[in-house]
Amino acid sequence: MLKLLWLCFIAALRTTWKRLRHGPVSPERNPWLETCVEATRKLLIEINTWPPARMQAVAALSVPRKLFRRVEIQHVSLGGVPAERTITRGAGRQQV
């Protein structure tokens, strides 16, 4: 947990520094979105270094059933690659 907080803190610092030096990545993006993207990238790199036993332990964690009642999972194909789309039940449908 502490490492996750550290990764988020570093991501916030890096994003702030990049925005001060080069401006936002695009005009629509706010600093929080850029920070989340940076933190997610760092977290995925960190997870990739985990030993297999730790990966299996995390994969074995169960998702609360209450969560499944609030989302709809659709199996889709993106360019021939199987994927899952999750949609919050009751949310307004948006055209993408």
N, CA, C and O atoms as a Tinker XYZ file with bonds, in Angstrom:
   384  protein
     1  N      0.833000   -1.200000    0.000000    73     2
     2  CA     0.000000    0.000000    0.000000    64     1     3
     3  C      0.870000    1.253000    0.000000    63     2     4     5
     4  O      0.588000    2.220000   -0.708000    81     3
     5  N      1.923000    1.221000    0.798000    73     3     6
     6  CA     2.816000    2.369000    0.865000    64     5     7
     7  C      3.497000    2.609000   -0.477000    63     6     8     9
     8  O      3.692000    3.752000   -0.889000    81     7
     9  N      3.856000    1.523000   -1.155000    73     7    10
    10  CA     4.492000    1.667000   -2.461000    64     9    11
    11  C      3.522000    2.287000   -3.473000    63    10    12    13
    12  O      3.929000    3.098000   -4.305000    81    11
    13  N      2.247000    1.908000   -3.403000    73    11    14
    14  CA     1.237000    2.486000   -4.291000    64    13    15
    15  C      1.110000    3.994000   -4.065000    63    14    16    17
    16  O      1.042000    4.766000   -5.022000    81    15
    17  N      1.079000    4.404000   -2.806000    73    15    18
    18  CA     1.012000    5.832000   -2.496000    64    17    19
    19  C      2.257000    6.555000   -2.995000    63    18    20    21
    20  O      2.172000    7.672000   -3.507000    81    19
    21  N      3.404000    5.917000   -2.842000    73    19    22
    22  CA     4.655000    6.503000   -3.312000    64    21    23
    23  C      4.623000    6.672000   -4.834000    63    22    24    25
    24  O      5.029000    7.713000   -5.351000    81    23
    25  N      4.139000    5.645000   -5.554000    73    23    26
    26  CA     4.044000    5.733000   -7.011000    64    25    27
    27  C      3.118000    6.872000   -7.433000    63    26    28    29
    28  O      3.416000    7.585000   -8.392000    81    27
    29  N      2.008000    7.050000   -6.734000    73    27    30
    30  CA     1.071000    8.135000   -7.051000    64    29    31
    31  C      1.702000    9.496000   -6.770000    63    30    32    33
    32  O      1.517000   10.436000   -7.543000    81    31
    33  N      2.439000    9.607000   -5.678000    73    31    34
    34  CA     3.102000   10.852000   -5.336000    64    33    35
    35  C      4.142000   11.224000   -6.397000    63    34    36    37
    36  O      4.204000   12.371000   -6.841000    81    35
    37  N      4.949000   10.256000   -6.794000    73    35    38
    38  CA     5.968000   10.495000   -7.821000    64    37    39
    39  C      5.296000   10.870000   -9.148000    63    38    40    41
    40  O      5.771000   11.757000   -9.858000    81    39
    41  N      4.203000   10.200000   -9.475000    73    39    42
    42  CA     3.475000   10.518000  -10.711000    64    41    43
    43  C      2.965000   11.953000  -10.682000    63    42    44    45
    44  O      3.032000   12.656000  -11.691000    81    43
    45  N      2.458000   12.393000   -9.536000    73    43    46
    46  CA     1.970000   13.770000   -9.413000    64    45    47
    47  C      3.115000   14.768000   -9.602000    63    46    48    49
    48  O      2.946000   15.790000  -10.267000    81    47
    49  N      4.261000   14.474000   -9.026000    73    47    50
    50  CA     5.416000   15.357000   -9.186000    64    49    51
    51  C      5.883000   15.408000  -10.641000    63    50    52    53
    52  O      6.155000   16.484000  -11.174000    81    51
    53  N      5.973000   14.244000  -11.275000    73    51    54
    54  CA     6.424000   14.197000  -12.668000    64    53    55
    55  C      5.448000   14.936000  -13.592000    63    54    56    57
    56  O      5.867000   15.675000  -14.483000    81    55
    57  N      4.160000   14.732000  -13.375000    73    55    58
    58  CA     3.154000   15.387000  -14.204000    64    57    59
    59  C      3.218000   16.904000  -14.033000    63    58    60    61
    60  O      3.162000   17.650000  -15.010000    81    59
    61  N      3.335000   17.349000  -12.788000    73    59    62
    62  CA     3.433000   18.784000  -12.529000    64    61    63
    63  C      4.660000   19.367000  -13.206000    63    62    64    65
    64  O      4.583000   20.428000  -13.823000    81    63
    65  N      5.796000   18.682000  -13.096000    73    63    66
    66  CA     7.028000   19.149000  -13.715000    64    65    67
    67  C      6.900000   19.211000  -15.243000    63    66    68    69
    68  O      7.313000   20.189000  -15.865000    81    67
    69  N      6.326000   18.163000  -15.839000    73    67    70
    70  CA     6.143000   18.148000  -17.293000    64    69    71
    71  C      5.231000   19.283000  -17.755000    63    70    72    73
    72  O      5.508000   19.941000  -18.758000    81    71
    73  N      4.137000   19.508000  -17.015000    73    71    74
    74  CA     3.198000   20.568000  -17.392000    64    73    75
    75  C      3.835000   21.943000  -17.267000    63    74    76    77
    76  O      3.571000   22.823000  -18.087000    81    75
    77  N      4.673000   22.140000  -16.250000    73    75    78
    78  CA     5.347000   23.422000  -16.086000    64    77    79
    79  C      6.350000   23.675000  -17.215000    63    78    80    81
    80  O      6.496000   24.804000  -17.683000    81    79
    81  N      7.032000   22.625000  -17.643000    73    79    82
    82  CA     8.051000   22.772000  -18.685000    64    81    83
    83  C      7.479000   22.802000  -20.098000    63    82    84    85
    84  O      7.922000   23.587000  -20.937000    81    83
    85  N      6.477000   21.928000  -20.362000    73    83    86
    86  CA     6.004000   21.750000  -21.740000    64    85    87
    87  C      4.522000   22.063000  -21.942000    63    86    88    89
    88  O      4.042000   22.038000  -23.075000    81    87
    89  N      3.798000   22.353000  -20.881000    73    87    90
    90  CA     2.357000   22.567000  -20.991000    64    89    91
    91  C      1.618000   21.237000  -20.968000    63    90    92    93
    92  O      2.250000   20.182000  -20.909000    81    91
    93  N      0.277000   21.271000  -21.014000    73    91    94
    94  CA    -0.501000   20.024000  -20.978000    64    93    95
    95  C     -0.285000   19.190000  -22.239000    63    94    96    97
    96  O      0.065000   19.717000  -23.294000    81    95
    97  N     -0.500000   17.884000  -22.114000    73    95    98
    98  CA    -0.368000   16.975000  -23.250000    64    97    99
    99  C     -1.353000   17.384000  -24.342000    63    98   100   101
   100  O     -0.995000   17.433000  -25.519000    81    99
   101  N     -2.576000   17.672000  -23.956000    73    99   102
   102  CA    -3.573000   18.202000  -24.876000    64   101   103
   103  C     -4.484000   19.144000  -24.081000    63   102   104   105
   104  O     -4.599000   18.995000  -22.864000    81   103
   105  N     -5.134000   20.106000  -24.742000    73   103   106
   106  CA    -5.949000   21.094000  -24.024000    64   105   107
   107  C     -7.103000   20.488000  -23.219000    63   106   108   109
   108  O     -7.511000   21.058000  -22.207000    81   107
   109  N     -7.635000   19.336000  -23.656000    73   107   110
   110  CA    -8.769000   18.725000  -22.946000    64   109   111
   111  C     -8.367000   18.055000  -21.646000    63   110   112   113
   112  O     -9.204000   17.880000  -20.760000    81   111
   113  N     -7.125000   17.682000  -21.515000    73   111   114
   114  CA    -6.707000   16.927000  -20.334000    64   113   115
   115  C     -6.423000   17.845000  -19.160000    63   114   116   117
   116  O     -5.727000   18.854000  -19.280000    81   115
   117  N     -6.984000   17.463000  -18.020000    73   115   118
   118  CA    -6.674000   18.228000  -16.821000    64   117   119
   119  C     -5.505000   17.554000  -16.093000    63   118   120   121
   120  O     -5.153000   16.422000  -16.425000    81   119
   121  N     -4.904000   18.215000  -15.121000    73   119   122
   122  CA    -3.729000   17.651000  -14.443000    64   121   123
   123  C     -4.012000   16.317000  -13.754000    63   122   124   125
   124  O     -3.137000   15.453000  -13.692000    81   123
   125  N     -5.230000   16.145000  -13.237000    73   123   126
   126  CA    -5.547000   14.897000  -12.535000    64   125   127
   127  C     -5.542000   13.714000  -13.496000    63   126   128   129
   128  O     -5.053000   12.637000  -13.155000    81   127
   129  N     -6.081000   13.911000  -14.688000    73   127   130
   130  CA    -6.078000   12.829000  -15.669000    64   129   131
   131  C     -4.650000   12.456000  -16.045000    63   130   132   133
   132  O     -4.308000   11.275000  -16.100000    81   131
   133  N     -3.822000   13.457000  -16.301000    73   131   134
   134  CA    -2.425000   13.170000  -16.645000    64   133   135
   135  C     -1.707000   12.460000  -15.506000    63   134   136   137
   136  O     -0.887000   11.574000  -15.747000    81   135
   137  N     -2.008000   12.842000  -14.261000    73   135   138
   138  CA    -1.396000   12.181000  -13.102000    64   137   139
   139  C     -1.851000   10.731000  -13.020000    63   138   140   141
   140  O     -1.040000    9.843000  -12.756000    81   139
   141  N     -3.142000   10.479000  -13.244000    73   139   142
   142  CA    -3.656000    9.097000  -13.206000    64   141   143
   143  C     -3.012000    8.235000  -14.291000    63   142   144   145
   144  O     -2.674000    7.077000  -14.047000    81   143
   145  N     -2.846000    8.798000  -15.481000    73   143   146
   146  CA    -2.210000    8.049000  -16.572000    64   145   147
   147  C     -0.770000    7.715000  -16.205000    63   146   148   149
   148  O     -0.330000    6.581000  -16.394000    81   147
   149  N     -0.043000    8.678000  -15.689000    73   147   150
   150  CA     1.353000    8.457000  -15.288000    64   149   151
   151  C      1.442000    7.409000  -14.177000    63   150   152   153
   152  O      2.296000    6.524000  -14.229000    81   151
   153  N      0.563000    7.504000  -13.170000    73   151   154
   154  CA     0.573000    6.543000  -12.062000    64   153   155
   155  C      0.228000    5.139000  -12.555000    63   154   156   157
   156  O      0.826000    4.161000  -12.107000    81   155
   157  N     -0.729000    5.036000  -13.469000    73   155   158
   158  CA    -1.106000    3.722000  -14.012000    64   157   159
   159  C      0.054000    3.101000  -14.772000    63   158   160   161
   160  O      0.314000    1.905000  -14.642000    81   159
   161  N      0.748000    3.902000  -15.561000    73   159   162
   162  CA     1.920000    3.379000  -16.283000    64   161   163
   163  C      2.959000    2.830000  -15.314000    63   162   164   165
   164  O      3.472000    1.727000  -15.502000    81   163
   165  N      3.268000    3.608000  -14.272000    73   163   166
   166  CA     4.272000    3.174000  -13.293000    64   165   167
   167  C      3.812000    1.923000  -12.550000    63   166   168   169
   168  O      4.610000    1.025000  -12.284000    81   167
   169  N      2.523000    1.868000  -12.218000    73   167   170
   170  CA     1.995000    0.703000  -11.502000    64   169   171
   171  C      2.059000   -0.554000  -12.364000    63   170   172   173
   172  O      2.393000   -1.630000  -11.867000    81   171
   173  N      1.743000   -0.425000  -13.648000    73   171   174
   174  CA     1.813000   -1.589000  -14.536000    64   173   175
   175  C      3.248000   -2.089000  -14.687000    63   174   176   177
   176  O      3.486000   -3.295000  -14.761000    81   175
   177  N      4.197000   -1.163000  -14.733000    73   175   178
   178  CA     5.611000   -1.571000  -14.784000    64   177   179
   179  C      5.993000   -2.279000  -13.490000    63   178   180   181
   180  O      6.709000   -3.280000  -13.518000    81   179
   181  N      5.520000   -1.765000  -12.357000    73   179   182
   182  CA     5.813000   -2.389000  -11.057000    64   181   183
   183  C      5.199000   -3.785000  -10.970000    63   182   184   185
   184  O      5.859000   -4.725000  -10.527000    81   183
   185  N      3.947000   -3.925000  -11.388000    73   183   186
   186  CA     3.269000   -5.219000  -11.319000    64   185   187
   187  C      3.986000   -6.249000  -12.181000    63   186   188   189
   188  O      4.026000   -7.431000  -11.838000    81   187
   189  N      4.546000   -5.810000  -13.287000    73   187   190
   190  CA     5.257000   -6.718000  -14.189000    64   189   191
   191  C      6.482000   -7.345000  -13.531000    63   190   192   193
   192  O      6.962000   -8.377000  -13.999000    81   191
   193  N      6.999000   -6.752000  -12.462000    73   191   194
   194  CA     8.177000   -7.291000  -11.772000    64   193   195
   195  C      7.806000   -8.240000  -10.631000    63   194   196   197
   196  O      8.691000   -8.844000  -10.026000    81   195
   197  N      6.528000   -8.380000  -10.330000    73   195   198
   198  CA     6.106000   -9.243000   -9.233000    64   197   199
   199  C      6.422000  -10.702000   -9.541000    63   198   200   201
   200  O      6.377000  -11.110000  -10.702000    81   199
   201  N      6.745000  -11.499000   -8.513000    73   199   202
   202  CA     6.944000  -12.932000   -8.730000    64   201   203
   203  C      5.602000  -13.611000   -9.031000    63   202   204   205
   204  O      4.548000  -13.110000   -8.638000    81   203
   205  N      5.647000  -14.751000   -9.728000    73   203   206
   206  CA     4.398000  -15.443000  -10.100000    64   205   207
   207  C      3.485000  -15.764000   -8.910000    63   206   208   209
   208  O      2.264000  -15.692000   -9.040000    81   207
   209  N      4.057000  -16.116000   -7.758000    73   207   210
   210  CA     3.226000  -16.456000   -6.597000    64   209   211
   211  C      2.382000  -15.258000   -6.157000    63   210   212   213
   212  O      1.218000  -15.414000   -5.787000    81   211
   213  N      2.967000  -14.079000   -6.197000    73   211   214
   214  CA     2.222000  -12.888000   -5.808000    64   213   215
   215  C      1.135000  -12.575000   -6.835000    63   214   216   217
   216  O      0.034000  -12.168000   -6.466000    81   215
   217  N      1.435000  -12.760000   -8.106000    73   215   218
   218  CA     0.438000  -12.537000   -9.156000    64   217   219
   219  C     -0.749000  -13.485000   -8.986000    63   218   220   221
   220  O     -1.900000  -13.078000   -9.138000    81   219
   221  N     -0.464000  -14.746000   -8.670000    73   219   222
   222  CA    -1.540000  -15.720000   -8.474000    64   221   223
   223  C     -2.384000  -15.362000   -7.257000    63   222   224   225
   224  O     -3.604000  -15.524000   -7.278000    81   223
   225  N     -1.740000  -14.874000   -6.193000    73   223   226
   226  CA    -2.479000  -14.492000   -4.991000    64   225   227
   227  C     -3.422000  -13.327000   -5.283000    63   226   228   229
   228  O     -4.561000  -13.314000   -4.814000    81   227
   229  N     -2.956000  -12.363000   -6.046000    73   227   230
   230  CA    -3.803000  -11.221000   -6.396000    64   229   231
   231  C     -4.936000  -11.660000   -7.311000    63   230   232   233
   232  O     -6.071000  -11.209000   -7.157000    81   231
   233  N     -4.634000  -12.542000   -8.267000    73   231   234
   234  CA    -5.660000  -13.033000   -9.190000    64   233   235
   235  C     -6.733000  -13.836000   -8.463000    63   234   236   237
   236  O     -7.880000  -13.885000   -8.906000    81   235
   237  N     -6.363000  -14.466000   -7.350000    73   235   238
   238  CA    -7.315000  -15.294000   -6.606000    64   237   239
   239  C     -8.257000  -14.468000   -5.730000    63   238   240   241
   240  O     -9.245000  -14.996000   -5.221000    81   239
   241  N     -7.963000  -13.188000   -5.549000    73   239   242
   242  CA    -8.851000  -12.355000   -4.728000    64   241   243
   243  C    -10.229000  -12.296000   -5.375000    63   242   244   245
   244  O    -10.354000  -12.154000   -6.592000    81   243
   245  N    -11.236000  -12.406000   -4.563000    73   243   246
   246  CA   -12.585000  -12.395000   -5.129000    64   245   247
   247  C    -13.119000  -10.971000   -5.197000    63   246   248   249
   248  O    -12.789000  -10.132000   -4.359000    81   247
   249  N    -13.937000  -10.711000   -6.189000    73   247   250
   250  CA   -14.600000   -9.428000   -6.344000    64   249   251
   251  C    -15.939000   -9.525000   -5.620000    63   250   252   253
   252  O    -16.667000  -10.498000   -5.820000    81   251
   253  N    -16.282000   -8.550000   -4.789000    73   251   254
   254  CA   -17.559000   -8.624000   -4.067000    64   253   255
   255  C    -18.748000   -8.753000   -5.023000    63   254   256   257
   256  O    -18.813000   -8.074000   -6.047000    81   255
   257  N    -19.684000   -9.637000   -4.670000    73   255   258
   258  CA   -20.857000   -9.869000   -5.510000    64   257   259
   259  C    -21.669000   -8.589000   -5.713000    63   258   260   261
   260  O    -22.301000   -8.410000   -6.754000    81   259
   261  N    -21.651000   -7.713000   -4.729000    73   259   262
   262  CA   -22.389000   -6.461000   -4.836000    64   261   263
   263  C    -21.908000   -5.655000   -6.050000    63   262   264   265
   264  O    -22.701000   -4.978000   -6.704000    81   263
   265  N    -20.627000   -5.732000   -6.340000    73   263   266
   266  CA   -20.071000   -5.013000   -7.476000    64   265   267
   267  C    -20.629000   -5.557000   -8.789000    63   266   268   269
   268  O    -20.933000   -4.788000   -9.702000    81   267
   269  N    -20.765000   -6.891000   -8.888000    73   267   270
   270  CA   -21.266000   -7.499000  -10.115000    64   269   271
   271  C    -22.707000   -7.095000  -10.408000    63   270   272   273
   272  O    -23.115000   -7.064000  -11.569000    81   271
   273  N    -23.476000   -6.790000   -9.379000    73   271   274
   274  CA   -24.855000   -6.369000   -9.611000    64   273   275
   275  C    -24.922000   -4.976000  -10.206000    63   274   276   277
   276  O    -25.936000   -4.604000  -10.795000    81   275
   277  N    -23.847000   -4.192000  -10.060000    73   275   278
   278  CA   -23.858000   -2.819000  -10.548000    64   277   279
   279  C    -23.223000   -2.652000  -11.923000    63   278   280   281
   280  O    -23.272000   -1.560000  -12.491000    81   279
   281  N    -22.633000   -3.697000  -12.464000    73   279   282
   282  CA   -22.007000   -3.575000  -13.776000    64   281   283
   283  C    -22.515000   -4.647000  -14.725000    63   282   284   285
   284  O    -22.918000   -5.734000  -14.312000    81   283
   285  N    -22.484000   -4.315000  -15.991000    73   283   286
   286  CA   -22.826000   -5.260000  -17.049000    64   285   287
   287  C    -21.538000   -5.524000  -17.820000    63   286   288   289
   288  O    -20.843000   -4.588000  -18.214000    81   287
   289  N    -21.224000   -6.786000  -18.033000    73   287   290
   290  CA   -20.001000   -7.148000  -18.744000    64   289   291
   291  C    -20.383000   -7.671000  -20.120000    63   290   292   293
   292  O    -21.139000   -8.635000  -20.243000    81   291
   293  N    -19.852000   -7.023000  -21.156000    73   291   294
   294  CA   -20.102000   -7.445000  -22.536000    64   293   295
   295  C    -18.803000   -7.995000  -23.115000    63   294   296   297
   296  O    -17.748000   -7.375000  -22.985000    81   295
   297  N    -18.882000   -9.146000  -23.749000    73   295   298
   298  CA   -17.727000   -9.716000  -24.431000    64   297   299
   299  C    -17.728000   -9.177000  -25.859000    63   298   300   301
   300  O    -18.678000   -9.380000  -26.614000    81   299
   301  N    -16.645000   -8.487000  -26.212000    73   299   302
   302  CA   -16.540000   -7.851000  -27.525000    64   301   303
   303  C    -15.218000   -8.241000  -28.177000    63   302   304   305
   304  O    -14.349000   -8.843000  -27.545000    81   303
   305  N    -15.086000   -7.891000  -29.435000    73   303   306
   306  CA   -13.853000   -8.116000  -30.171000    64   305   307
   307  C    -13.354000   -6.770000  -30.668000    63   306   308   309
   308  O    -14.088000   -6.034000  -31.329000    81   307
   309  N    -12.115000   -6.452000  -30.353000    73   307   310
   310  CA   -11.505000   -5.191000  -30.798000    64   309   311
   311  C    -10.385000   -5.519000  -31.768000    63   310   312   313
   312  O     -9.289000   -5.909000  -31.366000    81   311
   313  N    -10.673000   -5.357000  -33.033000    73   311   314
   314  CA    -9.663000   -5.665000  -34.045000    64   313   315
   315  C     -9.259000   -7.129000  -34.028000    63   314   316   317
   316  O     -8.106000   -7.461000  -34.301000    81   315
   317  N    -10.199000   -8.002000  -33.710000    73   315   318
   318  CA    -9.912000   -9.430000  -33.665000    64   317   319
   319  C     -9.383000   -9.913000  -32.325000    63   318   320   321
   320  O     -9.143000  -11.108000  -32.154000    81   319
   321  N     -9.197000   -9.009000  -31.374000    73   319   322
   322  CA    -8.703000   -9.379000  -30.043000    64   321   323
   323  C     -9.884000   -9.421000  -29.084000    63   322   324   325
   324  O    -10.593000   -8.424000  -28.942000    81   323
   325  N    -10.113000  -10.567000  -28.415000    73   323   326
   326  CA   -11.231000  -10.639000  -27.480000    64   325   327
   327  C    -11.008000   -9.692000  -26.293000    63   326   328   329
   328  O     -9.897000   -9.571000  -25.777000    81   327
   329  N    -12.087000   -9.027000  -25.874000    73   327   330
   330  CA   -12.003000   -8.086000  -24.764000    64   329   331
   331  C    -13.326000   -8.080000  -24.012000    63   330   332   333
   332  O    -14.320000   -8.641000  -24.472000    81   331
   333  N    -13.324000   -7.437000  -22.847000    73   331   334
   334  CA   -14.539000   -7.266000  -22.067000    64   333   335
   335  C    -14.798000   -5.783000  -21.877000    63   334   336   337
   336  O    -13.887000   -5.020000  -21.557000    81   335
   337  N    -16.044000   -5.378000  -22.076000    73   335   338
   338  CA   -16.447000   -3.995000  -21.834000    64   337   339
   339  C    -17.333000   -4.012000  -20.599000    63   338   340   341
   340  O    -18.288000   -4.785000  -20.524000    81   339
   341  N    -17.019000   -3.162000  -19.635000    73   339   342
   342  CA   -17.853000   -3.067000  -18.436000    64   341   343
   343  C    -18.633000   -1.771000  -18.486000    63   342   344   345
   344  O    -18.081000   -0.707000  -18.767000    81   343
   345  N    -19.928000   -1.871000  -18.211000    73   343   346
   346  CA   -20.826000   -0.726000  -18.242000    64   345   347
   347  C    -21.584000   -0.692000  -16.924000    63   346   348   349
   348  O    -22.137000   -1.702000  -16.489000    81   347
   349  N    -21.605000    0.468000  -16.297000    73   347   350
   350  CA   -22.339000    0.624000  -15.055000    64   349   351
   351  C    -23.838000    0.575000  -15.345000    63   350   352   353
   352  O    -24.333000    1.318000  -16.193000    81   351
   353  N    -24.551000   -0.289000  -14.651000    73   351   354
   354  CA   -25.994000   -0.397000  -14.857000    64   353   355
   355  C    -26.666000    0.913000  -14.457000    63   354   356   357
   356  O    -26.331000    1.510000  -13.434000    81   355
   357  N    -27.598000    1.340000  -15.262000    73   355   358
   358  CA   -28.340000    2.557000  -14.972000    64   357   359
   359  C    -27.665000    3.813000  -15.494000    63   358   360   361
   360  O    -28.252000    4.895000  -15.451000    81   359
   361  N    -26.435000    3.683000  -15.989000    73   359   362
   362  CA   -25.749000    4.852000  -16.542000    64   361   363
   363  C    -26.306000    5.147000  -17.926000    63   362   364   365
   364  O    -26.715000    4.236000  -18.645000    81   363
   365  N    -26.319000    6.393000  -18.287000    73   363   366
   366  CA   -26.797000    6.769000  -19.607000    64   365   367
   367  C    -25.863000    6.213000  -20.676000    63   366   368   369
   368  O    -24.642000    6.250000  -20.523000    81   367
   369  N    -26.432000    5.706000  -21.742000    73   367   370
   370  CA   -25.635000    5.162000  -22.839000    64   369   371
   371  C    -25.040000    6.313000  -23.649000    63   370   372   373
   372  O    -25.749000    7.255000  -24.005000    81   371
   373  N    -23.763000    6.242000  -23.936000    73   371   374
   374  CA   -23.107000    7.271000  -24.729000    64   373   375
   375  C    -22.574000    6.653000  -25.988000    63   374   376   377
   376  O    -22.086000    5.523000  -25.971000    81   375
   377  N    -22.658000    7.369000  -27.069000    73   375   378
   378  CA   -22.096000    6.917000  -28.347000    64   377   379
   379  C    -20.604000    7.195000  -28.326000    63   378   380   381
   380  O    -20.180000    8.297000  -27.977000    81   379
   381  N    -19.815000    6.214000  -28.692000    73   379   382
   382  CA   -18.363000    6.400000  -28.724000    64   381   383
   383  C    -17.898000    6.477000  -30.150000    63   382   384
   384  O    -16.703000    6.633000  -30.402000    81   383
